[in-house]
Amino acid sequence: MSWSELSVYITIVLGLGLWWVWVAASRLDRLHRKVSSSKAVVDAQLVRRATVAAELATSGLFDPVSSVLVGEAAWAALSAGGPDPTDVGALPSDLRRLLESDRGALPLTLGGPAHGQPAPVDRGRIESELSATLREVLDDPDEVAVLRADPTGDELADALASAWYRVQLARRFHNEAVAQTAHARSAPFARLMRLAGHAPVPHSLELDDTWPENLGRPGSRSAAGTEGH
């Protein structure tokens, strides 16, 4: 085999190798972008759920204790998903009034103990607390029936059910994207060639989003009504 033929073969092999590296790097980049997009969707749906919970807390349809509990949990969730966890002024006025009695503790829930530096936010824990609080408040079927009997309460309950359902779907999709990306990053070839570059390691979002039994799934009530006719 002449040197010219050997150089052609070497060039072909190098070209195929570079092409394969480019394909693998592009796929990994797409997976990282998928994780970022799915995380943004989860964040949006969590904020939507917390916003509806805050509206329920200020609607006057819950008893005072439940209103305060839901209001505090909703505020914490909105703070965790917002740009400034100490910006109490951004909250609805009714919700601010509900929380004024415990206002001194609010900035400390998410803020750092020294020099006003914010501490890392455990988003999963905060959202899980909102889920648990809402489930406890909605635990009594009679209370839910009273809530549903009011047109505003019925609308807010439907909005909460829709937001909660979207949270479950979005989080599942995000965690699947994280698992796919982690698997691609851990491949020997990807680690050898450092294809992930400086992209941060993706993390799944673990939280308690168990469905409240008495809330009713989105569309279930309308479907039941159609069958009744």
C-alpha positions as CSV (number, residue, x, y, z in Angstrom):
1,M,0.0,0.0,0.0
2,S,1.5,3.3,-1.0
3,W,1.7,6.4,1.2
4,S,-0.9,8.2,-0.8
5,E,-3.4,5.4,-0.3
6,L,-2.6,5.2,3.4
7,S,-3.1,9.0,3.7
8,V,-6.5,8.7,2.0
9,Y,-7.6,6.0,4.5
10,I,-6.3,8.0,7.4
11,T,-8.1,11.1,6.2
12,I,-11.3,9.1,5.9
13,V,-11.0,7.6,9.3
14,L,-10.2,11.0,10.9
15,G,-13.2,12.6,9.0
16,L,-15.5,9.9,10.3
17,G,-14.2,10.3,13.8
18,L,-14.7,14.1,13.7
19,W,-18.2,13.6,12.3
20,W,-19.0,11.1,15.1
21,V,-17.7,13.5,17.7
22,W,-19.8,16.3,16.2
23,V,-22.9,14.2,16.2
24,A,-22.4,13.1,19.8
25,A,-21.7,16.6,21.0
26,S,-24.7,18.0,19.1
27,R,-27.0,15.4,20.7
28,L,-25.7,16.1,24.1
29,D,-26.2,19.8,23.5
30,R,-29.8,19.2,22.4
31,L,-30.4,17.2,25.6
32,H,-29.0,20.0,27.8
33,R,-31.3,22.5,26.0
34,K,-34.2,20.1,26.5
35,V,-33.5,20.0,30.2
36,S,-33.4,23.8,30.4
37,S,-36.7,24.1,28.5
38,S,-38.4,21.5,30.6
39,K,-37.2,23.1,33.8
40,A,-38.6,26.4,32.7
41,V,-42.0,24.7,32.0
42,V,-42.0,23.1,35.5
43,D,-41.1,26.4,37.1
44,A,-44.0,28.1,35.3
45,Q,-46.5,25.5,36.3
46,L,-45.4,25.5,39.9
47,V,-45.8,29.3,40.0
48,R,-49.2,29.0,38.4
49,R,-50.3,26.5,41.1
50,A,-48.9,28.7,43.9
51,T,-50.7,31.7,42.4
52,V,-54.1,29.9,42.4
53,A,-53.4,28.7,46.0
54,A,-52.7,32.3,47.0
55,E,-56.0,33.4,45.4
56,L,-57.8,30.7,47.3
57,A,-56.2,31.8,50.6
58,T,-57.5,35.4,50.0
59,S,-60.9,34.4,48.6
60,G,-62.6,34.2,52.0
61,L,-63.8,30.7,51.2
62,F,-61.5,29.0,53.7
63,D,-61.7,29.3,57.5
64,P,-59.1,31.8,58.9
65,V,-56.6,29.2,60.0
66,S,-56.7,27.4,56.7
67,S,-56.4,30.7,54.9
68,V,-53.2,31.6,56.8
69,L,-51.7,28.2,56.4
70,V,-52.3,28.1,52.6
71,G,-51.3,31.7,52.3
72,E,-47.9,31.1,54.0
73,A,-47.2,28.0,51.9
74,A,-48.2,29.8,48.7
75,W,-46.0,32.8,49.6
76,A,-43.0,30.5,50.2
77,A,-43.6,28.7,46.9
78,L,-44.0,32.0,45.0
79,S,-40.8,33.4,46.7
80,A,-38.9,30.3,45.7
81,G,-39.9,30.7,42.1
82,G,-39.6,34.4,41.9
83,P,-36.6,36.8,41.4
84,D,-36.6,38.2,45.0
85,P,-37.7,36.0,48.0
86,T,-37.8,39.1,50.3
87,D,-40.0,41.2,48.0
88,V,-43.1,41.0,50.1
89,G,-44.5,44.1,48.3
90,A,-44.9,42.0,45.2
91,L,-47.6,39.8,46.9
92,P,-51.3,40.5,46.6
93,S,-52.4,43.0,49.3
94,D,-54.9,40.5,50.8
95,L,-52.2,37.9,51.2
96,R,-49.8,40.4,52.7
97,R,-52.4,41.3,55.4
98,L,-53.0,37.6,56.1
99,L,-49.3,37.1,56.8
100,E,-48.6,40.3,58.6
101,S,-48.9,38.7,62.0
102,D,-46.0,36.4,61.2
103,R,-44.1,38.8,58.9
104,G,-41.0,38.9,61.0
105,A,-40.3,35.2,60.1
106,L,-41.0,35.5,56.4
107,P,-37.7,36.9,55.1
108,L,-35.8,34.3,57.2
109,T,-37.5,31.3,55.6
110,L,-35.5,31.8,52.4
111,G,-32.9,34.4,53.4
112,G,-29.5,33.8,54.9
113,P,-28.7,34.4,58.5
114,A,-25.8,36.8,57.9
115,H,-25.1,39.9,55.8
116,G,-28.5,39.5,54.2
117,Q,-27.2,36.8,51.8
118,P,-29.9,34.5,50.5
119,A,-29.5,30.8,51.5
120,P,-29.9,28.1,48.9
121,V,-33.6,27.4,48.3
122,D,-34.8,23.9,48.7
123,R,-37.5,24.2,46.0
124,G,-38.7,20.6,46.4
125,R,-39.2,20.9,50.1
126,I,-41.1,24.2,49.7
127,E,-43.4,22.9,47.0
128,S,-43.9,19.7,48.9
129,E,-45.1,21.7,51.9
130,L,-47.6,23.5,49.7
131,S,-48.9,20.2,48.4
132,A,-49.2,18.8,52.0
133,T,-51.0,22.0,53.2
134,L,-53.5,22.0,50.3
135,R,-54.2,18.3,50.8
136,E,-54.9,18.8,54.5
137,V,-57.2,21.8,53.8
138,L,-59.0,19.8,51.0
139,D,-59.1,16.6,53.1
140,D,-62.8,17.0,54.1
141,P,-65.2,16.2,51.2
142,D,-67.9,18.4,52.8
143,E,-65.5,21.4,52.9
144,V,-64.7,20.9,49.2
145,A,-68.4,20.6,48.4
146,V,-69.0,24.0,50.1
147,L,-66.1,25.4,48.1
148,R,-67.5,24.0,44.9
149,A,-71.0,25.4,45.7
150,D,-69.6,28.9,45.4
151,P,-69.1,30.0,41.7
152,T,-65.7,31.7,42.5
153,G,-64.6,28.7,44.6
154,D,-65.6,26.3,41.9
155,E,-63.6,28.2,39.4
156,L,-60.5,28.4,41.6
157,A,-60.8,24.7,42.5
158,D,-60.8,23.9,38.7
159,A,-57.9,26.2,38.2
160,L,-56.0,24.5,41.0
161,A,-56.7,21.1,39.6
162,S,-55.6,22.1,36.2
163,A,-52.3,23.6,37.5
164,W,-51.6,20.6,39.7
165,Y,-52.1,18.2,36.9
166,R,-49.8,20.2,34.7
167,V,-47.2,20.3,37.4
168,Q,-47.2,16.5,37.6
169,L,-46.9,16.1,33.8
170,A,-44.2,18.8,33.5
171,R,-42.1,17.4,36.3
172,R,-42.3,13.9,34.9
173,F,-41.2,15.1,31.5
174,H,-38.3,17.1,33.1
175,N,-37.1,14.2,35.2
176,E,-37.1,12.0,32.1
177,A,-35.0,14.6,30.2
178,V,-32.6,14.8,33.1
179,A,-32.2,11.0,33.1
180,Q,-31.6,10.9,29.4
181,T,-29.0,13.7,29.7
182,A,-27.2,12.0,32.6
183,H,-27.0,8.7,30.7
184,A,-25.5,10.5,27.7
185,R,-23.0,12.4,29.8
186,S,-21.9,9.2,31.6
187,A,-21.0,7.3,28.4
188,P,-17.3,6.5,28.3
189,F,-16.9,8.3,24.9
190,A,-18.6,11.4,26.2
191,R,-16.4,11.5,29.3
192,L,-13.2,10.8,27.4
193,M,-13.9,13.6,24.9
194,R,-15.3,15.9,27.5
195,L,-18.3,16.5,25.3
196,A,-20.4,18.1,28.1
197,G,-17.9,20.9,28.3
198,H,-18.8,23.4,31.1
199,A,-22.5,22.6,31.1
200,P,-23.7,22.0,34.7
201,V,-24.8,18.5,35.7
202,P,-28.6,18.4,35.4
203,H,-30.6,17.5,38.5
204,S,-34.1,16.0,38.7
205,L,-36.8,17.9,40.7
206,E,-38.0,15.7,43.5
207,L,-41.1,16.9,45.4
208,D,-44.4,15.6,46.8
209,D,-47.1,16.4,44.2
210,T,-49.5,13.6,45.3
211,W,-53.0,14.4,44.1
212,P,-55.6,15.6,46.7
213,E,-58.3,12.9,46.7
214,N,-61.2,15.3,46.9
215,L,-60.1,17.9,44.3
216,G,-61.2,15.9,41.3
217,R,-59.2,15.5,38.1
218,P,-59.4,18.2,35.4
219,G,-62.4,17.3,33.1
220,S,-63.7,14.6,35.3
221,R,-66.6,16.7,36.6
222,S,-67.6,17.9,33.1
223,A,-67.4,14.3,31.8
224,A,-69.6,13.1,34.7
225,G,-72.1,15.8,33.8
226,T,-72.2,14.8,30.2
227,E,-72.9,11.2,31.2
228,G,-75.7,12.3,33.5
229,H,-77.4,13.9,30.5
